């Protein structure tokens, strides 16, 4: 009887050790959070740049009123991020005059060549082009009064990073304008609430918003400033 009991105890110990080995080899794994996904964006435009200079675009976008609101006046330094054909660049360059500067920043080398050639033909010596990076416009530090992203924001793959990198280039009181159309990110538009949320994450606050750009109310115009 004692021998049977001893055999039973030894078997029980062996069984427990077996379970312990199994649990030691297969520890419970803590749930791993899925990486955050970037929202959808549109492919950056690489086609014919002349389409941005369609007749009547000045009136449709009311670009002079936009520049008035952003405070683009003589002597100011302006950055056109996503400059494309330089449509806005040359208009801002005429506004700021010889005492001002307009930086035309774009990630497309063809766009940079196009704007350089355009500025030369139009004798705008105050235009400087910058071949920028997708998440950094590479503007000079502390030297920019006004920034405009005109129909560009929906193409930025990491807008929060770009806006954060932009901060170092801004002078105190600088204004950032964003003109875009409502959309889902991949249809050449992005919701204004999405832009405001991302700008807030990057350290900006909404100062003003308008709907006068384009009569169909699909476009919006946001004015941002750095949080104090």
SULHUDA-V766856 format. One record per helix or strand of 3 or more residues. SS is the DSSP state (H for helix, E for strand). FROM is the first residue (numbers start at 1). TO is the last residue. Records with the same first field share a line. If there is no record, write none. Layout:
BEGIN
SS=FROM-TO ; FROM-TO
END
This chain:
BEGIN
H=2-25 ; 49-53 ; 57-61 ; 63-70 ; 87-96 ; 109-121 ; 153-155 ; 159-169 ; 192-201
E=77-81 ; 101-106 ; 127-131 ; 144-150 ; 170-181 ; 204-210 ; 219-226
END
